[in-house]
Amino acid sequence: MSGLVEDSPEHKAIRETVSDIVGRYGPEYFLKRGRSGEGIEELWKDLGAAGLLGVHLPEEYGGGGGGMAEAVVVVEELAANGMPMLIWVISPAICGNILAHHGSDAMKREWLPDLADGSRKMAFGLTEPDAGSNSHNVATTARRTATGWTLSGSKYYISAIDQAEALLVVAKDVEHSTPEKSALSLFVVPTDSPGLTFQRIDTSIVSPDGQFTVFLDDVEIGDDALIGTAGAGLRQVFAGLNPERILVGAICSGVGRYAIDKAAEYAKQRQVWSTPIGAHQGIAHPLAEAHIAVELGRLATMRSAELFDAGHPAGEAANMAKFAASEASLKALDQAIQTHGGNGLSHEYGLSELWFITRLMRTAPVSREMVLNFVAQTSLGLPRSY
């Protein structure tokens, strides 16, 4: 299906490689694994072997030497084939980018090649029960000891930690914080560390990547677990948060494409009375409008990636892309389900099971309301509301 985004030859080749690999599995594989709670390790290893997990990471550490624009192509194409992968955004993107920008050389050499080839995964621990949108309110503490650090606290809605060998923890650095202002530090914490436990959160999301509450009970780590500079974590963490927003835009763009492609094909074939239902404007116009919105979200997502890769401030563009793409994908999926009628709720057609993971993208990693706050205050210069 044609659209507004025109691929370079390199990006076209990436899309074709992704489609070839996932085509051997099919969306039914992804949904089946999501329903059962099983992993997708075979597919993950194939993607890693093809260089599709580390396209954006530095070549000297096992990556492809590309940027966020290449990551967008991979993540979008996976979702456009019915495979919206949260773990891709979390492990090689958020954690990989933070390590690539702020990790020591030793830390990069230890982790980036494995994140790039898929042999190891890393989860991301920022959100807490009382610190979601407000990252400044992180209550998990990091205290200096004679041999390193002790971490205490909990994290909430942490994706796929059951698959990960380490958790990138964002913690309040007690030494650098004041009563007026919290300072954050970042750490790589092995998931088998004594005192680190996790518990699954039951959700309606159908995905191989589960959600967990993580408990850190006086977890002891060495000095080498610290990422970058102690107390400078708020600045460092945005090396992962802007890519996260951009790639959520990519996931949503892919889901939107998948939904519209399925709906358009169905509307061409499904005939009621004497003509295919796609000939009726009540079906055709909503799908056309959804397609326009998805394509505009794709353009915004790609533009935000280009700004990030060029080293320009990308916060505004990343937030706008995430907002536009998540709104568009949810409407596209809803219209695709409506086009299918009762079949839209059948497992056979693979649409309804994408609903909750797509709906999640309206709320996470930053809610639509917080995006609107950001745009109102940053883009329009309106007074702060909080």
Secondary structure, 3 states (H helix, E strand, C coil): CCCCCCCCHHHHHHHHHHHHHHHCCCHHHHHHHHHHCCCCHHHHHHHHHCCCCCCCCCHHHCCCCCCHHHHHHHHHHHHHCCCCCHHHHHHHHHHHHHHHHHCCHHHHHHHHHHHHHCCCCEEEECCECCECCCHHHCCCEEEECCCEEEEEEEEEEEECHHHCCEEEEEEEECCCCCCCCCCEEEEEEECCCCCEEEEEECCCCCCCCCEEEEEEEEEEEEHHHEECCCCEHHHHHHHHHHHHHHHHHHHHHHHHHHHHHHHHHHHHHCEECCEEHHHCHHHHHHHHHHHHHHHHHHHHHHHHHHHHHCCCCCHHHHHHHHHHHHHHHHHHHHHHHHHCHHHHHCHHHCCHHHHHHHHHHHHCCCCHHHHHHHHHHHHCCCCCCC
